[in-house]
Amino acid sequence: MIPNAFTIFDAGANVGQTAKNYRKLYPQADIWSFEPTPDSFRELEHCLPNKFTAMRLALSDCKGEAQLNIGEESYTNSMLVRGNHAGETIEVATDTVDNICSCYDISKIDILKIDVEGAETRVLKGAAQMLSRRAVKAVFIEVYFTSAYKDMPLFSALDARLKSSGFYLHGLYSLFRGCNERLSFGNALYLLDKD
């Protein structure tokens, strides 16, 4: 759906799985991957040889520091608390999409991929200027239909927020059902409405 992506932001990059897929689809793209967890970042920073920037931080709604809850699997690490989790937390650096774009003179983002385990609203808040300028062409975002983290936004809230920013829902992908067969989570692609 996005034939020519030249700038891709990968929020919640983990060890670079998505970055590698984007490189196959868009060999010409500059890929910016953001991952705050030290172990995951060590693998991420070497996953692509060129036109690739890895930053050890969490994209959020402000520049500073935050507590990251460490999950049983690295891809479940989150700034939100999962269920009754009372495990390990670490302090990580945070920054915003808007600030990164300002600091590195990035005028537009072709794909903003967000997979941050319940903290998606924070990333969108931190991209408010880019979104209001219609400088983001597409948002590929993980969405939940049932709550997995405390105070997390569900699909309906994210859908309303993105539509109010001028996007339309193009499709839902990789939908997963829980053991009770209820729709649990998946990915959603939003494209900037040209009307």
Backbone as a chain_set.jsonl record, in Angstrom:
{"seq": "MIPNAFTIFDAGANVGQTAKNYRKLYPQADIWSFEPTPDSFRELEHCLPNKFTAMRLALSDCKGEAQLNIGEESYTNSMLVRGNHAGETIEVATDTVDNICSCYDISKIDILKIDVEGAETRVLKGAAQMLSRRAVKAVFIEVYFTSAYKDMPLFSALDARLKSSGFYLHGLYSLFRGCNERLSFGNALYLLDKD", "coords": {"N": [[0.819, -1.213, 0.0], [2.117, 1.138, 0.379], [4.024, 2.34, -1.853], [6.54, 3.644, -2.177], [8.538, 4.02, 0.298], [10.556, 6.076, 2.12], [11.419, 6.969, 4.568], [11.314, 5.406, 7.599], [9.986, 4.836, 10.771], [10.497, 2.803, 13.525], [9.039, 1.954, 16.213], [9.497, 0.39, 19.249], [11.27, -1.727, 18.6], [12.42, -4.13, 19.319], [14.454, -6.831, 18.601], [14.944, -6.256, 15.993], [13.325, -7.51, 14.085], [11.154, -6.448, 12.55], [12.43, -4.326, 11.277], [14.183, -5.67, 9.564], [12.343, -6.896, 7.841], [11.179, -4.606, 6.698], [13.42, -3.644, 5.362], [13.703, -5.507, 3.297], [11.379, -4.97, 1.849], [11.64, -2.254, 1.279], [14.341, -1.314, 0.074], [15.621, 1.118, -0.299], [15.043, 2.735, 1.844], [15.506, 4.866, 4.72], [15.839, 3.596, 7.808], [14.758, 3.956, 11.062], [15.164, 2.723, 14.159], [13.828, 2.104, 17.373], [14.519, 1.13, 20.589], [14.368, 0.396, 23.967], [15.339, -1.566, 25.765], [18.227, -2.973, 27.145], [19.441, -5.592, 26.476], [17.993, -6.43, 24.196], [18.528, -4.264, 22.554], [21.273, -4.505, 22.058], [21.37, -6.585, 20.217], [19.744, -5.515, 18.233], [21.143, -3.213, 17.262], [22.995, -4.102, 15.448], [21.656, -5.232, 13.353], [21.141, -4.407, 10.715], [23.057, -3.359, 7.878], [23.315, -0.796, 6.59], [21.982, 2.555, 5.985], [20.518, 2.739, 8.331], [19.482, 3.452, 11.566], [19.83, 2.906, 14.932], [18.39, 3.515, 18.044], [18.801, 3.662, 21.496], [16.287, 3.942, 23.215], [12.964, 4.69, 24.417], [10.247, 5.537, 22.458], [7.961, 8.044, 23.298], [5.722, 10.243, 25.092], [7.173, 12.367, 25.997], [10.44, 13.834, 26.463], [12.873, 12.348, 28.406], [13.035, 10.276, 31.237], [11.845, 6.992, 32.093], [10.102, 4.318, 33.781], [10.546, 0.989, 32.846], [8.775, -1.942, 32.543], [9.842, -5.207, 32.863], [9.103, -7.96, 30.953], [8.161, -11.495, 30.747], [8.93, -12.412, 28.253], [11.024, -10.757, 25.894], [9.668, -9.168, 24.051], [7.427, -8.376, 25.399], [8.017, -6.366, 27.144], [7.209, -3.325, 28.747], [6.08, 0.074, 29.286], [3.84, 0.133, 30.7], [2.008, -1.717, 33.202], [1.677, -5.172, 33.172], [-1.09, -7.106, 33.728], [-0.976, -8.531, 36.879], [1.667, -8.027, 37.299], [4.642, -7.865, 39.12], [7.295, -7.658, 38.833], [10.675, -7.22, 37.654], [11.888, -3.912, 37.074], [13.319, -1.394, 34.992], [15.149, 1.656, 34.488], [14.707, 3.754, 31.735], [15.675, 5.74, 28.875], [13.628, 8.228, 27.32], [12.042, 9.661, 24.437], [10.536, 11.825, 21.968], [8.693, 11.421, 18.897], [8.365, 13.833, 17.521], [10.486, 15.411, 18.561], [12.77, 13.929, 17.805], [12.522, 14.094, 15.02], [12.821, 16.864, 14.685], [15.432, 17.29, 15.696], [17.01, 15.801, 13.908], [16.389, 16.752, 11.472], [14.192, 15.681, 9.977], [11.693, 15.675, 7.732], [9.425, 14.292, 6.977], [7.627, 11.238, 7.61], [7.296, 8.148, 6.238], [6.34, 5.629, 7.022], [5.137, 4.979, 10.173], [5.713, 2.783, 12.485], [4.312, 1.215, 15.251], [4.749, -0.609, 18.077], [4.42, -1.045, 21.069], [3.499, -2.293, 23.304], [1.007, -1.466, 24.712], [1.523, 1.212, 25.255], [0.905, 2.874, 23.174], [-0.621, 5.245, 22.807], [0.959, 7.15, 24.042], [3.144, 7.353, 22.299], [1.855, 8.379, 20.041], [0.98, 10.848, 21.068], [3.439, 12.051, 21.382], [4.047, 12.48, 18.774], [2.534, 14.511, 17.865], [2.909, 17.011, 16.521], [4.026, 16.264, 14.013], [1.935, 14.675, 13.084], [-0.178, 16.548, 12.98], [0.748, 18.212, 10.996], [0.419, 16.628, 8.879], [2.501, 15.008, 8.122], [3.08, 12.4, 8.341], [2.695, 9.492, 6.592], [1.665, 6.876, 6.84], [0.49, 4.726, 9.435], [1.387, 1.938, 11.158], [0.219, -0.134, 13.469], [0.183, -1.863, 16.587], [-2.709, -3.303, 17.942], [-5.042, -3.787, 20.569], [-7.844, -5.705, 21.574], [-8.84, -6.68, 23.844], [-7.993, -6.019, 27.215], [-4.58, -6.102, 28.182], [-2.637, -4.839, 29.589], [-2.401, -2.576, 32.35], [-4.454, 0.272, 32.221], [-4.264, 0.604, 29.457], [-4.774, 1.736, 26.045], [-7.487, 0.59, 24.107], [-8.418, -0.916, 20.929], [-10.602, 0.635, 19.918], [-10.215, 3.218, 20.996], [-7.7, 3.963, 19.949], [-8.295, 3.842, 17.251], [-10.195, 5.913, 17.003], [-8.595, 8.096, 17.703], [-6.603, 8.117, 15.674], [-8.19, 8.44, 13.397], [-9.19, 10.983, 13.925], [-6.927, 12.382, 13.456], [-6.727, 12.449, 10.762], [-6.438, 10.035, 9.404], [-7.363, 6.924, 7.797], [-8.7, 3.679, 8.414], [-7.118, 1.116, 6.903], [-6.76, -1.665, 7.004], [-6.882, -4.748, 8.975], [-4.567, -6.971, 10.461], [-2.851, -10.111, 11.048], [-4.416, -11.169, 13.17], [-5.152, -12.268, 16.458], [-6.58, -14.712, 18.525], [-7.606, -15.305, 21.875], [-7.497, -17.952, 24.402], [-10.154, -18.231, 25.011], [-11.375, -17.801, 22.643], [-12.017, -15.198, 22.072], [-11.434, -12.202, 20.264], [-8.228, -10.957, 20.536], [-5.698, -9.46, 20.004], [-3.917, -7.653, 17.413], [-2.669, -6.266, 14.336], [-2.93, -3.022, 12.889], [-3.342, -1.132, 9.946], [-3.121, 2.185, 9.095], [-3.806, 4.738, 6.818], [-2.957, 7.932, 5.519], [-5.584, 10.071, 4.922], [-6.394, 11.404, 1.856], [-8.386, 13.099, 1.141]], "CA": [[0.0, 0.0, 0.0], [3.019, 2.286, 0.381], [4.993, 1.882, -2.859], [7.868, 4.241, -2.003], [8.784, 4.487, 1.658], [11.944, 6.51, 2.223], [11.738, 7.143, 5.989], [10.497, 4.505, 8.424], [10.253, 4.815, 12.212], [10.146, 1.498, 14.095], [8.952, 2.133, 17.666], [9.378, -0.925, 19.862], [11.936, -2.518, 17.557], [12.882, -5.411, 19.868], [15.786, -7.19, 18.091], [15.058, -5.876, 14.593], [12.54, -8.35, 13.18], [10.403, -5.614, 11.622], [13.389, -3.563, 10.474], [14.666, -6.563, 8.499], [11.254, -7.033, 6.868], [11.073, -3.349, 5.955], [14.558, -3.525, 4.457], [13.393, -6.305, 2.104], [10.33, -4.283, 1.099], [12.063, -0.905, 0.912], [15.806, -1.282, 0.182], [16.107, 2.491, -0.361], [14.551, 3.5, 2.995], [16.231, 5.105, 5.967], [15.06, 2.977, 8.88], [15.105, 4.402, 12.411], [14.584, 1.761, 15.109], [13.895, 2.582, 18.755], [14.357, 0.02, 21.532], [15.003, 0.801, 25.226], [15.852, -2.667, 26.585], [19.65, -3.165, 26.812], [19.746, -6.862, 25.799], [17.406, -6.39, 22.853], [19.217, -3.243, 21.767], [22.583, -5.02, 21.619], [21.137, -7.35, 18.995], [19.15, -4.619, 17.247], [22.034, -2.215, 16.663], [23.807, -4.721, 14.392], [20.791, -6.066, 12.498], [21.183, -3.972, 9.316], [24.367, -2.772, 7.629], [23.371, 0.597, 6.137], [20.724, 3.321, 5.993], [19.849, 2.23, 9.521], [19.855, 4.105, 12.821], [19.215, 2.304, 16.112], [18.506, 4.391, 19.208], [18.413, 2.967, 22.722], [15.314, 4.723, 23.967], [11.556, 4.401, 24.156], [9.461, 6.67, 21.982], [6.886, 8.279, 24.251], [5.096, 11.56, 24.972], [8.076, 13.405, 26.489], [11.865, 13.498, 26.545], [13.246, 12.194, 29.811], [13.259, 8.898, 31.663], [10.639, 6.301, 32.551], [10.28, 2.947, 34.239], [10.121, -0.045, 31.901], [8.496, -3.224, 33.194], [10.447, -6.296, 32.099], [8.193, -9.096, 30.86], [8.754, -12.828, 30.635], [9.561, -12.404, 26.931], [11.496, -9.39, 25.65], [8.689, -8.396, 23.282], [6.342, -7.927, 26.272], [8.462, -5.255, 27.99], [6.274, -2.216, 28.553], [6.013, 1.125, 30.296], [2.643, -0.163, 31.472], [2.089, -2.944, 33.996], [0.879, -6.264, 32.603], [-1.828, -7.877, 34.734], [-0.543, -8.312, 38.265], [3.131, -8.069, 37.26], [5.367, -7.162, 40.172], [8.659, -8.105, 38.586], [11.78, -6.285, 37.489], [11.75, -2.689, 36.289], [14.561, -0.672, 34.753], [14.94, 3.017, 34.035], [15.125, 3.912, 30.338], [15.527, 7.068, 28.277], [12.481, 8.401, 26.429], [12.046, 10.837, 23.57], [9.323, 11.89, 21.158], [8.833, 11.45, 17.44], [8.537, 15.228, 17.118], [11.827, 15.889, 18.907], [13.733, 13.232, 16.947], [12.411, 14.682, 13.682], [13.391, 18.205, 14.747], [16.887, 17.193, 15.905], [17.682, 15.171, 12.769], [15.879, 17.392, 10.251], [13.337, 14.731, 9.25], [10.495, 16.457, 7.409], [8.249, 13.43, 6.872], [7.774, 9.813, 7.908], [6.414, 7.394, 5.351], [5.687, 4.606, 7.851], [5.379, 5.013, 11.615], [5.294, 1.491, 13.047], [4.258, 1.325, 16.717], [4.465, -1.859, 18.793], [5.017, -0.68, 22.354], [2.832, -3.01, 24.389], [0.036, -0.716, 25.498], [1.87, 2.633, 25.401], [0.751, 3.469, 21.846], [-1.119, 6.614, 22.92], [2.087, 8.027, 24.377], [3.908, 7.593, 21.071], [1.052, 9.278, 19.195], [1.046, 12.19, 21.666], [4.771, 12.573, 21.085], [4.119, 12.745, 17.333], [1.407, 15.414, 17.595], [3.246, 18.027, 15.507], [4.155, 15.591, 12.715], [0.594, 14.254, 12.675], [-0.999, 17.713, 12.636], [1.268, 18.732, 9.724], [0.168, 15.578, 7.88], [3.843, 14.618, 7.691], [3.177, 10.942, 8.486], [1.827, 8.926, 5.543], [1.011, 5.635, 7.27], [0.759, 4.239, 10.788], [1.159, 0.5, 11.33], [0.173, -0.107, 14.927], [-0.392, -3.01, 17.277], [-3.955, -2.93, 18.605], [-5.632, -4.789, 21.46], [-9.3, -5.687, 21.683], [-9.054, -6.956, 25.273], [-6.899, -5.394, 27.957], [-3.475, -6.934, 28.662], [-1.844, -3.976, 30.463], [-3.229, -1.616, 33.087], [-4.67, 1.597, 31.64], [-3.868, 0.64, 28.056], [-5.855, 2.055, 25.115], [-7.92, -0.509, 23.246], [-8.546, -0.59, 19.51], [-11.575, 1.705, 19.645], [-9.619, 4.514, 21.341], [-6.645, 4.253, 18.974], [-8.975, 4.072, 15.981], [-10.771, 7.262, 17.054], [-7.502, 9.073, 17.727], [-5.977, 8.19, 14.357], [-9.16, 9.025, 12.458], [-9.256, 12.424, 14.191], [-5.689, 12.959, 12.914], [-6.784, 12.443, 9.312], [-6.137, 8.719, 8.841], [-8.458, 5.963, 7.707], [-8.285, 2.299, 8.641], [-7.01, 0.362, 5.652], [-6.968, -3.088, 7.245], [-6.412, -5.416, 10.187], [-3.696, -8.076, 10.075], [-2.267, -10.978, 12.086], [-5.324, -11.167, 14.317], [-4.932, -13.386, 17.377], [-7.656, -14.961, 19.483], [-7.181, -15.926, 23.119], [-7.984, -19.311, 24.628], [-11.617, -18.187, 25.06], [-11.776, -17.49, 21.266], [-12.286, -13.772, 21.875], [-10.391, -11.46, 19.56], [-7.34, -10.423, 21.552], [-4.878, -8.378, 19.48], [-3.468, -7.764, 16.028], [-2.035, -5.059, 13.809], [-3.811, -2.21, 12.048], [-2.679, -0.191, 9.046], [-3.844, 3.419, 8.838], [-3.228, 5.554, 5.766], [-3.383, 9.32, 5.543], [-6.694, 10.326, 3.999], [-6.025, 12.501, 0.963], [-9.543, 13.974, 0.904]], "C": [[0.851, 1.261, 0.0], [4.149, 1.944, -0.584], [6.402, 2.419, -2.663], [8.0, 4.804, -0.596], [10.266, 4.825, 1.781], [12.379, 6.735, 3.669], [10.761, 6.316, 6.806], [10.946, 4.628, 9.87], [9.681, 3.519, 12.768], [10.181, 1.617, 15.614], [8.634, 0.802, 18.336], [10.0, -1.956, 18.946], [12.359, -3.909, 18.017], [14.271, -5.727, 19.301], [15.912, -6.953, 16.586], [14.276, -6.714, 13.605], [11.831, -7.505, 12.115], [11.334, -4.815, 10.723], [13.901, -4.409, 9.315], [13.598, -6.762, 7.428], [11.1, -5.769, 6.036], [12.238, -3.184, 4.981], [14.321, -4.325, 3.168], [12.368, -5.593, 1.218], [10.799, -2.952, 0.522], [13.579, -0.774, 1.035], [16.379, 0.131, 0.213], [15.811, 3.282, 0.917], [15.608, 3.714, 4.067], [15.339, 4.572, 7.081], [15.628, 3.415, 10.224], [14.396, 3.468, 13.389], [14.857, 2.22, 16.536], [13.582, 1.426, 19.696], [15.083, 0.367, 22.828], [15.696, -0.322, 26.017], [17.289, -2.998, 26.199], [19.955, -4.447, 26.042], [19.215, -6.875, 24.377], [18.156, -5.4, 21.972], [20.565, -3.74, 21.257], [22.453, -5.836, 20.339], [20.616, -6.443, 17.875], [20.195, -3.777, 16.523], [22.908, -2.777, 15.545], [22.958, -5.458, 13.357], [20.802, -5.664, 11.03], [22.481, -3.21, 9.062], [24.373, -1.288, 7.244], [21.975, 1.218, 6.089], [19.853, 2.911, 7.18], [20.392, 2.944, 10.748], [19.094, 3.432, 13.949], [19.447, 3.232, 17.301], [17.985, 3.65, 20.434], [17.547, 3.892, 23.578], [13.915, 4.273, 23.594], [10.911, 5.653, 23.598], [8.239, 6.801, 22.886], [6.318, 9.678, 24.029], [5.962, 12.681, 25.519], [9.519, 12.903, 26.449], [12.233, 13.423, 28.014], [13.589, 10.758, 30.129], [11.948, 8.312, 32.156], [11.006, 4.91, 33.028], [9.736, 1.991, 33.185], [9.946, -1.341, 32.67], [9.004, -4.349, 32.299], [9.523, -7.514, 32.145], [8.931, -10.419, 30.774], [9.46, -13.009, 29.306], [9.917, -10.958, 26.605], [10.468, -8.549, 24.907], [7.478, -7.974, 24.118], [6.784, -6.839, 27.25], [7.587, -4.045, 27.699], [6.43, -1.164, 29.632], [4.749, 0.976, 31.133], [2.835, -1.491, 32.205], [1.156, -3.985, 33.398], [0.232, -7.052, 33.74], [-1.405, -7.522, 36.147], [0.98, -8.375, 38.378], [3.735, -7.266, 38.412], [6.841, -7.52, 40.056], [9.641, -6.968, 38.436], [11.367, -5.062, 36.679], [13.139, -2.087, 36.096], [14.212, 0.739, 34.3], [15.498, 3.153, 32.626], [14.923, 5.352, 29.897], [14.3, 7.075, 27.372], [12.688, 9.649, 25.572], [10.783, 10.78, 22.731], [9.662, 11.837, 19.668], [9.117, 12.876, 16.985], [9.945, 15.733, 17.394], [12.899, 15.233, 18.043], [13.718, 13.851, 15.549], [13.022, 16.076, 13.642], [14.913, 18.146, 14.837], [17.627, 16.681, 14.673], [17.146, 15.666, 11.421], [15.115, 16.415, 9.357], [12.007, 15.429, 8.996], [9.245, 15.599, 7.272], [8.63, 11.99, 7.208], [6.787, 9.077, 7.011], [5.656, 6.308, 6.104], [6.117, 4.812, 9.296], [4.819, 3.717, 12.173], [5.386, 1.586, 14.565], [3.836, -0.009, 17.314], [5.117, -1.728, 20.164], [4.198, -1.199, 23.541], [1.994, -2.115, 25.297], [0.316, 0.766, 25.632], [1.74, 3.381, 24.076], [0.285, 4.93, 21.897], [0.011, 7.582, 23.227], [2.911, 8.354, 23.132], [3.154, 8.564, 20.166], [1.044, 10.702, 19.75], [2.379, 12.844, 21.346], [5.008, 12.843, 19.616], [3.071, 13.777, 16.913], [1.716, 16.429, 16.503], [3.344, 17.398, 14.121], [2.776, 15.165, 12.195], [-0.243, 15.451, 12.238], [-0.533, 18.354, 11.33], [1.041, 17.759, 8.57], [1.487, 15.103, 7.263], [4.111, 13.13, 7.912], [2.191, 10.341, 7.492], [1.025, 7.719, 6.022], [1.425, 5.302, 8.696], [0.398, 2.757, 10.823], [1.312, 0.23, 12.819], [-0.417, -1.395, 15.486], [-1.628, -2.535, 18.036], [-4.46, -4.113, 19.435], [-7.138, -4.597, 21.518], [-9.737, -6.042, 23.103], [-7.812, -6.478, 26.005], [-5.866, -6.408, 28.432], [-2.607, -6.172, 29.661], [-2.77, -2.992, 31.158], [-3.257, -0.277, 32.368], [-4.235, 1.703, 30.176], [-5.046, 1.064, 27.18], [-6.217, 0.819, 24.297], [-8.121, 0.006, 21.825], [-9.457, 0.608, 19.264], [-10.989, 3.09, 19.926], [-8.54, 4.91, 20.342], [-7.252, 4.579, 17.611], [-9.539, 5.499, 15.931], [-9.682, 8.321, 16.996], [-6.88, 9.238, 16.345], [-6.93, 8.782, 13.318], [-9.274, 10.535, 12.669], [-8.001, 13.14, 13.699], [-5.623, 12.86, 11.393], [-6.431, 11.126, 8.642], [-7.42, 7.913, 8.674], [-7.891, 4.566, 7.885], [-8.288, 1.563, 7.314], [-7.259, -1.126, 5.877], [-6.422, -3.56, 8.575], [-5.668, -6.678, 9.772], [-3.232, -8.859, 11.297], [-3.119, -10.99, 13.352], [-5.145, -12.442, 15.138], [-6.109, -13.488, 18.325], [-7.088, -15.661, 20.708], [-7.796, -17.308, 23.278], [-9.513, -19.371, 24.716], [-12.227, -17.837, 23.698], [-12.199, -16.044, 21.057], [-11.116, -13.143, 21.123], [-9.539, -10.734, 20.584], [-6.511, -9.247, 21.044], [-4.512, -8.645, 18.033], [-2.763, -6.494, 15.625], [-3.024, -4.345, 12.89], [-2.966, -1.268, 11.201], [-3.614, 0.981, 8.785], [-3.087, 4.234, 7.797], [-3.788, 6.965, 5.858], [-4.45, 9.542, 4.487], [-6.369, 11.549, 3.161], [-7.179, 13.448, 0.68], [-9.52, 15.18, 1.819]], "O": [[0.363, 2.338, -0.342], [5.133, 1.322, -0.183], [7.37, 1.717, -2.955], [7.613, 5.944, -0.34], [11.125, 3.969, 1.574], [13.573, 6.697, 3.968], [9.546, 6.495, 6.721], [12.137, 4.538, 10.168], [8.525, 3.18, 12.514], [11.224, 1.406, 16.234], [7.626, 0.167, 18.029], [9.357, -2.932, 18.559], [12.627, -4.777, 17.187], [15.193, -4.939, 19.51], [16.88, -7.398, 15.969], [14.531, -6.643, 12.402], [11.899, -7.812, 10.925], [11.056, -4.644, 9.536], [14.038, -3.909, 8.198], [13.912, -6.792, 6.238], [10.913, -5.837, 4.821], [12.059, -2.641, 3.891], [14.69, -3.881, 2.081], [12.476, -5.61, -0.008], [10.409, -2.569, -0.58], [14.064, -0.184, 2.0], [17.494, 0.334, 0.693], [16.292, 4.406, 1.054], [16.478, 2.873, 4.292], [14.219, 5.045, 7.271], [16.821, 3.266, 10.489], [13.167, 3.431, 13.438], [15.957, 2.662, 16.867], [12.516, 0.817, 19.614], [16.289, 0.611, 22.805], [16.553, -0.042, 26.854], [17.551, -3.279, 25.03], [20.668, -4.393, 25.039], [19.918, -7.287, 23.454], [18.391, -5.659, 20.792], [20.953, -3.424, 20.133], [23.328, -5.785, 19.475], [21.003, -6.589, 16.715], [20.141, -3.642, 15.301], [23.497, -2.015, 14.778], [23.493, -6.231, 12.563], [20.501, -6.493, 10.172], [22.955, -2.491, 9.941], [25.34, -0.586, 7.542], [20.953, 0.533, 6.143], [18.638, 2.757, 7.063], [21.604, 3.031, 10.947], [17.864, 3.385, 13.935], [20.569, 3.68, 17.535], [16.889, 3.091, 20.425], [18.017, 4.525, 24.523], [13.705, 3.576, 22.6], [11.014, 6.722, 24.2], [7.571, 5.816, 23.2], [6.412, 10.233, 22.934], [5.54, 13.838, 25.513], [9.774, 11.7, 26.406], [11.935, 14.338, 28.781], [14.332, 10.102, 29.399], [11.052, 9.039, 32.585], [12.08, 4.392, 32.72], [8.619, 2.154, 32.694], [10.858, -1.788, 33.366], [8.641, -4.434, 31.126], [9.203, -8.032, 33.215], [10.161, -10.462, 30.734], [10.483, -13.689, 29.237], [9.198, -10.037, 26.993], [10.402, -7.337, 25.112], [6.592, -7.288, 23.61], [5.997, -6.43, 28.104], [7.26, -3.771, 26.544], [6.855, -1.459, 30.749], [4.61, 1.629, 32.167], [3.715, -2.282, 31.865], [-0.017, -3.709, 33.149], [0.92, -7.597, 34.603], [-1.468, -6.363, 36.558], [1.516, -8.732, 39.426], [3.364, -6.113, 38.635], [7.54, -7.666, 41.058], [9.469, -5.893, 39.012], [10.597, -5.163, 35.724], [14.022, -2.255, 36.938], [13.118, 0.987, 33.793], [16.618, 2.724, 32.349], [14.114, 6.086, 30.464], [13.97, 6.07, 26.741], [13.418, 10.567, 25.948], [10.043, 9.797, 22.779], [10.772, 12.168, 19.251], [10.004, 13.105, 16.162], [10.536, 16.41, 16.554], [13.832, 15.9, 17.598], [14.771, 14.103, 14.964], [13.675, 16.434, 12.662], [15.606, 18.876, 14.127], [18.761, 17.09, 14.424], [17.415, 15.076, 10.375], [15.353, 16.332, 8.152], [11.276, 15.741, 9.936], [8.13, 16.097, 7.428], [9.789, 11.589, 7.103], [5.588, 9.356, 7.029], [4.471, 6.088, 5.857], [7.308, 4.819, 9.606], [3.607, 3.563, 12.317], [6.416, 1.988, 15.105], [2.72, -0.48, 17.093], [6.216, -2.231, 20.395], [4.208, -0.62, 24.627], [2.245, -2.022, 26.498], [-0.553, 1.517, 26.076], [2.391, 4.406, 23.876], [0.749, 5.755, 21.111], [0.022, 8.707, 22.728], [3.325, 9.497, 22.937], [3.754, 9.471, 19.589], [1.096, 11.662, 18.982], [2.443, 14.043, 21.074], [6.053, 13.377, 19.243], [2.759, 13.896, 15.728], [0.872, 16.684, 15.645], [2.805, 17.94, 13.157], [2.494, 15.285, 11.003], [-0.947, 15.376, 11.231], [-1.332, 18.975, 10.63], [1.42, 18.031, 7.43], [1.577, 14.836, 6.065], [5.226, 12.654, 7.7], [0.997, 10.638, 7.537], [-0.141, 7.554, 5.663], [2.556, 5.561, 9.109], [-0.74, 2.372, 10.555], [2.407, 0.353, 13.368], [-1.377, -1.947, 14.947], [-1.601, -1.494, 18.692], [-4.32, -5.273, 19.049], [-7.638, -3.472, 21.514], [-10.858, -5.743, 23.513], [-6.706, -6.53, 25.466], [-6.213, -7.439, 29.008], [-1.922, -6.779, 30.484], [-3.808, -2.619, 30.612], [-2.22, 0.243, 31.957], [-3.876, 2.787, 29.715], [-6.196, 0.788, 27.523], [-5.333, 0.088, 23.85], [-8.009, 1.203, 21.558], [-9.116, 1.497, 18.484], [-11.242, 4.031, 19.175], [-8.472, 6.068, 19.932], [-6.784, 5.475, 16.909], [-9.375, 6.203, 14.934], [-9.833, 9.333, 16.311], [-6.654, 10.36, 15.892], [-6.504, 9.547, 12.452], [-9.436, 11.286, 11.706], [-8.003, 14.361, 13.542], [-4.587, 13.151, 10.795], [-6.153, 11.097, 7.443], [-8.43, 8.183, 9.325], [-6.738, 4.305, 7.545], [-9.332, 1.406, 6.68], [-7.891, -1.782, 5.05], [-5.618, -2.884, 9.218], [-6.083, -7.375, 8.846], [-3.22, -8.351, 12.418], [-2.607, -10.84, 14.461], [-5.006, -13.538, 14.596], [-6.58, -12.486, 18.864], [-6.199, -16.506, 20.596], [-8.523, -17.78, 22.403], [-10.104, -20.433, 24.521], [-13.431, -17.604, 23.593], [-12.689, -15.693, 19.984], [-9.959, -13.51, 21.326], [-10.058, -9.981, 21.408], [-6.606, -8.148, 21.591], [-4.766, -9.725, 17.499], [-2.309, -5.73, 16.477], [-3.837, -4.973, 12.211], [-1.998, -0.681, 11.683], [-4.741, 0.807, 8.321], [-1.87, 4.399, 7.89], [-4.945, 7.166, 6.227], [-4.25, 9.242, 3.31], [-6.096, 12.619, 3.704], [-6.986, 14.488, 0.05], [-10.417, 16.021, 1.756]]}, "num_chains": 1, "name": "protein.A"}
